[in-house]
Amino acid sequence: MPTLCRMSALPTPRHSVAGNVLRGSLGNLIEWYDFYTFTIFATYFGAAFFRADAELDRRLDAFAIFALAFVLRPVGSWLFGRLADRRGRRISLTLSILLMAGGSLLITLTPGHEVIGFWSVILLLLARLLQGLSVGGEYGTSSTYLSEIAPPGRRGFFSSFQYATLIGGQLAALIVQILLQTLLSEEQLAAWGWRVAFGIGALGALIVLWLRRGMDETLPAGQRELSRAGGGEPAPGSLRLLARYWRPALIVFGLTCGGSLAFYTFTTYTKAALDGAGLIARPTVSLIMFLALTLCLVLQPLFGWLSDRIGRTPLLVFFGVGGILGTWPILSTLARTDSPALAFCMLAAAMVIISGYTSVNAIVKAELFPASVRALGVGLSYGIANALFGGTATYVGTTFEKWGHPWGFSAYVIVIIAASLIVVVCALPHRAPNHLDPGHNAGGTRA
């Protein structure tokens, strides 16, 4: 594609790399705060929206809506990825956070089924679908932006902040839950306290929206001009252009299947399972999860820094082998323990394992595509795999619980992680120059 390769250089950045990384990644914090809030408060707001008598059935109803939101994530990846590759990363990231604010506000204000009947479930689903579109657009574009804005030799470190802020969003949600559990009774939390958590998310999204107005653009001006001019070549950010990069798209899909499933299993499903088992008090479970996620957050830049020195592949292999060997003992122990200390040790081990994937996933995927299709290629491939495996993790795990065969979920997670390990070993380029290297692709990098 000679036309795409002759794109003009980027303008001089107005902000430091750290400042742009902060603006580009803070949206992840807010978006994942809202997403995680839905899961951890499901035990409280379930009675407001769902008529099921048993708590397990209400959890299943809530997690079904949680999973349905992931169906729109590939759509969001396509819409916002196309926009990012044609008009710029900044406008795409700004609109995605605006959509998340709207979804959070809708959940905050929606009355329960006792007031408006079945419409409460419809509005809840609509809000979640808006958030699914938003997160679908956020992932691919923020991965692209952080990888492009980072200097050579430090891309692993800076791009690791995508998952660091993502985990930060989960921590923020847990902090809010711990505070509310301390200040309010269980009855108050179920009646109205959970709405406070979603209201905080809507406010945070508006703050990030304001911050992102000043972020530097990383899309070359020539690519934006080419998008407007058209021509015989496939347009930037088009599915027609992405078809030329089907192999990298399949690699991203394969990596995401195991990585996304493991991440949601150990950070989302385990919290719901511990709450549902009732062997450890809910406030204690929240504290355990908070400590484990704090460890995971700290590990992200450390593992990202390590990847700049030893490469991305060793960390991905570590994740694959660790996930295969560790999933069964971790999940089986968490299902039956009443010891907070043991539960934390199991979760800490899980966080170390998944950090081999989360710390480098953004940069590994961004390196596979040229700037002209990077946001779409990363986002759409990730979005489809994430909808199939990540978004359904909590629902599938809870369903196995209901069937009385929780071991089946462990086996399922192990098989999918093993498939991703095969992709890492057999398909992922290990030594070839990548599309972020100087001279390899003239667009989309400050290298």
C-alpha positions in Angstrom: 0.0 0.0 0.0 2.4 2.7 -1.2 -0.1 5.5 -0.7 -0.6 4.7 2.9 3.1 4.6 3.6 3.7 8.2 2.4 1.9 9.8 5.2 3.0 13.1 6.7 4.6 13.2 10.1 2.8 13.9 13.3 2.8 17.4 14.8 5.0 18.2 17.7 3.4 16.9 20.9 2.1 19.6 23.3 2.2 17.3 26.4 4.7 14.9 27.9 4.5 11.2 27.2 3.3 10.7 30.8 0.6 13.3 30.4 -0.7 11.7 27.2 -0.6 8.3 28.7 -2.6 9.5 31.7 -5.3 11.0 29.4 -5.3 8.0 27.2 -5.6 5.5 30.0 -7.8 7.2 32.5 -10.8 6.3 30.4 -10.0 2.7 31.0 -10.2 3.3 34.7 -13.7 4.9 34.5 -15.0 2.4 32.0 -13.9 -0.6 34.0 -15.1 1.0 37.2 -18.6 1.1 35.7 -18.3 -2.4 34.3 -17.0 -3.9 37.5 -19.5 -2.0 39.6 -22.3 -3.8 37.8 -20.8 -7.2 38.7 -19.9 -6.7 42.4 -23.2 -4.8 43.2 -25.3 -7.5 41.4 -26.1 -9.1 44.7 -27.6 -5.9 45.9 -29.5 -4.5 42.9 -30.7 -7.9 41.7 -33.8 -7.7 43.8 -34.7 -4.3 42.4 -34.8 -5.5 38.8 -35.4 -9.2 38.8 -38.4 -11.1 40.3 -36.5 -14.4 41.0 -36.8 -15.5 44.6 -33.4 -17.3 45.0 -30.3 -15.1 45.1 -28.4 -17.5 42.8 -31.1 -17.0 40.2 -31.0 -13.2 40.5 -27.2 -13.4 40.1 -27.7 -15.5 36.9 -30.1 -12.9 35.6 -27.7 -10.1 36.3 -24.8 -11.9 34.8 -26.8 -12.8 31.7 -27.3 -9.0 31.1 -23.6 -8.6 31.8 -22.8 -11.1 29.1 -25.3 -9.6 26.6 -23.5 -6.3 26.8 -20.4 -8.0 25.4 -22.3 -8.8 22.2 -22.1 -5.1 21.3 -18.4 -4.8 22.1 -17.3 -6.0 18.6 -19.8 -3.5 17.1 -18.3 -0.8 19.3 -14.8 -1.9 18.2 -15.8 -1.6 14.6 -17.5 1.8 14.9 -14.9 3.4 17.1 -11.9 1.7 15.4 -13.1 2.9 12.0 -13.4 6.4 13.4 -10.0 6.3 15.1 -8.2 5.1 12.0 -9.9 7.7 9.8 -10.5 10.8 12.0 -8.1 10.3 14.9 -7.6 8.5 18.2 -8.6 11.5 20.3 -12.2 11.9 18.9 -12.8 8.2 19.2 -11.6 8.1 22.8 -13.7 11.2 23.7 -16.9 9.8 22.2 -16.5 6.4 23.9 -16.2 7.9 27.4 -19.3 10.0 26.7 -21.3 6.9 25.9 -20.1 5.3 29.1 -21.3 8.3 31.1 -24.7 8.0 29.6 -25.0 4.3 30.4 -24.0 4.8 34.0 -26.4 7.7 34.5 -29.2 5.6 33.1 -28.5 2.7 35.5 -28.4 5.3 38.4 -31.8 6.7 37.6 -33.8 3.7 36.4 -36.6 2.7 38.8 -37.0 -0.9 40.0 -39.6 -3.4 38.7 -42.0 -2.5 41.6 -42.3 1.0 40.0 -42.3 0.4 36.2 -42.4 -3.4 36.0 -40.6 -5.1 33.2 -39.4 -1.8 31.7 -36.8 -1.7 34.5 -35.1 -4.7 33.0 -35.3 -3.2 29.5 -33.7 0.1 30.6 -31.0 -1.8 32.5 -30.2 -3.8 29.4 -30.2 -0.7 27.3 -27.7 1.0 29.7 -25.5 -2.1 29.6 -25.6 -2.2 25.8 -24.5 1.4 25.7 -21.6 0.5 28.0 -20.8 -2.5 25.9 -20.4 -0.3 22.8 -18.3 2.2 24.8 -15.9 -0.4 26.2 -15.6 -2.1 22.8 -14.5 1.2 21.3 -12.2 2.1 24.2 -10.0 -1.0 24.2 -8.7 -1.0 20.6 -8.3 2.7 20.4 -6.6 3.1 23.8 -4.3 0.1 23.1 -3.3 1.8 19.8 -2.9 5.3 21.4 -0.7 4.1 24.3 1.5 2.0 22.0 1.9 4.9 19.5 2.6 7.6 22.1 5.3 5.7 23.9 9.0 6.0 23.0 10.9 3.1 21.5 12.4 0.8 24.2 9.7 1.7 26.7 6.6 0.7 24.9 6.0 -2.3 27.0 6.2 -0.2 30.2 3.9 2.6 29.0 1.4 0.4 27.3 1.1 -1.7 30.4 -0.8 1.2 32.0 -3.8 0.2 29.9 -4.5 -2.7 32.2 -3.0 -0.9 35.2 -5.8 1.7 34.9 -8.3 -1.0 34.0 -7.5 -2.7 37.3 -7.5 0.7 39.0 -11.1 1.0 37.9 -11.9 -2.3 39.6 -10.1 -1.2 42.7 -12.1 2.1 42.7 -15.3 0.1 42.5 -14.2 -2.1 45.4 -13.2 0.9 47.5 -16.7 2.4 46.9 -18.3 -1.0 47.8 -16.2 -1.3 51.0 -17.1 2.3 52.0 -20.8 1.7 51.3 -20.8 -1.6 53.2 -19.2 0.2 56.2 -21.6 3.2 56.1 -24.8 1.5 55.1 -26.7 -1.6 56.2 -27.4 -4.5 53.9 -31.0 -3.3 53.6 -29.9 0.3 52.6 -27.4 -1.0 50.1 -30.1 -3.2 48.4 -32.7 -0.4 48.5 -30.7 2.6 47.2 -27.0 2.4 48.1 -25.9 0.7 44.9 -27.2 3.7 42.9 -24.5 5.8 44.6 -21.8 3.7 43.0 -23.1 4.1 39.5 -23.6 7.8 40.0 -19.9 8.1 40.9 -19.1 6.4 37.7 -21.1 8.8 35.6 -19.4 11.8 37.3 -16.0 10.3 36.8 -16.7 9.8 33.1 -17.5 13.5 32.6 -14.2 14.4 34.3 -12.2 12.2 31.9 -14.2 13.6 29.0 -13.0 17.1 29.9 -9.3 15.8 30.3 -9.3 14.1 26.9 -10.1 17.3 25.1 -6.4 18.2 25.5 -4.7 15.0 24.6 -2.2 14.9 21.6 -3.2 13.1 18.4 -1.1 10.2 17.2 -2.8 9.6 13.8 -0.8 11.1 11.0 -2.4 14.0 9.2 -1.8 12.3 5.9 -3.9 9.4 6.9 -6.8 11.7 7.8 -6.5 13.4 4.5 -6.4 10.1 2.6 -9.6 9.1 4.5 -11.4 12.1 3.2 -10.0 11.9 -0.4 -10.9 8.2 -1.0 -9.4 6.5 -4.0 -8.8 3.1 -5.4 -7.0 1.8 -2.3 -9.0 0.5 0.6 -9.8 3.3 3.0 -8.1 3.4 6.4 -10.1 1.7 9.1 -12.2 -0.3 6.6 -13.0 -4.0 6.8 -11.8 -4.3 3.3 -8.3 -3.2 4.4 -8.5 -5.4 7.5 -9.1 -8.4 5.2 -5.5 -8.0 4.1 -4.3 -8.5 7.7 -6.4 -11.6 8.4 -3.5 -13.5 10.0 -2.7 -10.8 12.6 -6.4 -10.5 13.3 -6.6 -14.3 14.0 -3.6 -14.0 16.2 -5.2 -11.3 18.3 -8.4 -13.4 18.5 -6.4 -16.4 19.7 -4.4 -14.5 22.3 -7.5 -12.8 23.6 -9.6 -16.0 24.1 -7.4 -17.4 26.9 -6.2 -14.1 28.3 -9.7 -12.5 28.5 -11.3 -15.6 30.0 -8.5 -15.9 32.6 -8.8 -12.2 33.5 -12.5 -12.3 34.0 -12.4 -15.6 35.8 -9.8 -14.4 38.4 -11.0 -10.8 38.9 -14.7 -11.0 38.4 -16.0 -14.6 38.7 -14.0 -15.3 41.9 -15.5 -12.3 43.7 -19.0 -13.4 42.8 -18.3 -17.0 43.7 -16.8 -16.1 47.1 -19.8 -13.9 47.8 -22.2 -16.6 46.8 -20.5 -19.4 48.8 -21.0 -17.4 52.0 -18.1 -19.0 53.8 -16.4 -15.6 54.1 -18.2 -12.5 55.1 -18.9 -10.2 52.1 -17.0 -7.2 53.5 -14.0 -9.5 54.0 -14.3 -10.8 50.5 -14.3 -7.2 49.2 -11.1 -6.5 51.2 -9.4 -9.7 50.0 -10.3 -8.8 46.4 -9.0 -5.2 46.9 -5.6 -6.4 48.2 -5.3 -9.0 45.3 -6.2 -6.4 42.7 -3.7 -3.9 44.2 -1.0 -6.5 43.8 -2.1 -7.0 40.2 -2.0 -3.3 39.5 1.5 -3.0 40.8 2.6 -5.9 38.7 1.5 -4.3 35.4 4.3 -1.7 35.0 6.9 -4.2 36.5 6.0 -6.9 33.9 5.8 -4.2 31.2 9.2 -3.0 32.0 10.5 -6.6 32.0 9.0 -7.1 28.6 11.1 -4.2 27.2 14.2 -6.2 28.3 13.5 -9.8 27.7 10.7 -9.6 25.1 6.9 -10.1 25.1 6.9 -13.9 24.3 8.4 -15.2 27.6 5.7 -13.4 29.6 2.9 -14.8 27.4 4.4 -18.3 27.7 4.6 -17.8 31.5 0.9 -16.9 31.5 -0.1 -19.9 29.4 1.9 -22.4 31.5 0.9 -20.8 34.8 -2.8 -20.7 33.7 -2.8 -24.4 32.7 -1.1 -25.6 36.0 -2.7 -23.1 38.4 -6.4 -22.7 37.4 -7.6 -25.9 38.9 -6.0 -25.6 42.4 -6.8 -21.9 42.6 -10.5 -22.3 41.8 -11.1 -25.5 43.7 -9.5 -24.0 46.9 -11.5 -20.8 46.6 -14.7 -22.8 46.3 -14.3 -24.4 49.7 -12.1 -22.3 51.9 -13.3 -20.3 54.8 -9.9 -18.8 55.5 -9.4 -15.2 54.3 -5.6 -15.7 54.3 -5.7 -18.7 52.1 -8.2 -17.1 49.8 -5.9 -14.1 49.4 -2.9 -16.3 48.6 -4.8 -18.1 45.9 -6.0 -14.8 44.4 -2.4 -13.4 44.6 -1.1 -16.4 42.7 -3.8 -15.9 40.1 -2.9 -12.2 39.7 0.8 -13.1 39.1 -0.2 -15.5 36.4 -2.6 -13.3 34.5 -0.1 -10.4 34.6 2.0 -12.3 32.1 -0.8 -11.5 29.6 -2.4 -8.3 30.8 0.9 -6.3 31.0 1.9 -6.9 27.4 -1.4 -7.6 25.6 -1.8 -4.0 24.3 1.6 -3.7 22.8 1.8 -7.2 21.4 -1.5 -6.7 19.5 -0.7 -3.1 18.4 2.7 -4.3 16.9 0.9 -6.6 14.5 -0.9 -3.9 12.5 0.0 -0.8 10.5 -1.4 2.6 11.7 -4.0 2.6 8.9 -5.9 -0.3 10.4 -4.4 -0.6 13.9 -7.4 0.5 16.0 -9.9 -1.5 14.0 -7.6 -4.6 13.8 -6.9 -4.7 17.5 -10.3 -3.7 18.7 -12.5 -5.9 16.5 -10.5 -9.1 16.9 -10.3 -8.5 20.6 -14.0 -7.6 20.9 -15.2 -10.8 19.3 -13.0 -13.0 21.4 -13.9 -11.0 24.5 -17.6 -11.3 23.9 -17.4 -15.1 23.4 -15.0 -15.9 26.3 -14.4 -13.0 28.6 -17.9 -11.6 28.9 -19.5 -15.0 29.5 -17.0 -16.2 32.1 -19.0 -15.2 35.1 -22.2 -16.6 33.7 -20.7 -19.9 32.6 -18.9 -20.3 36.0 -22.1 -19.6 37.9 -24.0 -22.0 35.7 -21.6 -24.8 36.5 -22.1 -23.9 40.1 -25.9 -24.3 39.7 -25.4 -27.7 38.0 -23.2 -28.8 40.9 -20.1 -29.3 38.7 -17.8 -26.4 39.4 -14.8 -28.5 38.3 -16.2 -28.3 34.7 -15.6 -24.5 34.6 -12.0 -25.1 35.7 -11.5 -27.6 32.8 -13.1 -25.1 30.4 -10.7 -22.3 31.4 -7.7 -24.6 31.2 -8.5 -25.7 27.7 -9.0 -22.2 26.4 -5.7 -20.9 28.0 -3.9 -23.9 26.4 -5.3 -22.9 23.0 -3.9 -19.4 23.4 -0.5 -20.8 24.4 -0.4 -22.7 21.2 -1.1 -19.4 19.3 1.8 -17.8 21.2 4.3 -20.6 20.4 3.2 -21.4 16.9 1.8 -18.2 15.3 3.0 -15.0 17.1 6.0 -13.4 15.4 8.9 -13.4 17.8 11.8 -11.7 16.1 10.5 -10.1 12.9 10.3 -6.2 12.8 6.9 -5.0 13.8 4.7 -2.1 12.6 5.8 0.2 15.4 9.5 -0.1 14.6 11.2 2.9 13.0 11.0 2.8 9.2 8.6 -0.2 9.1 5.5 2.0 8.9 5.6 5.7 8.5 2.4 6.3 10.2 1.1 6.1 13.7 4.3 6.2 15.7 6.6 8.8 17.2 9.5 6.3 16.9 
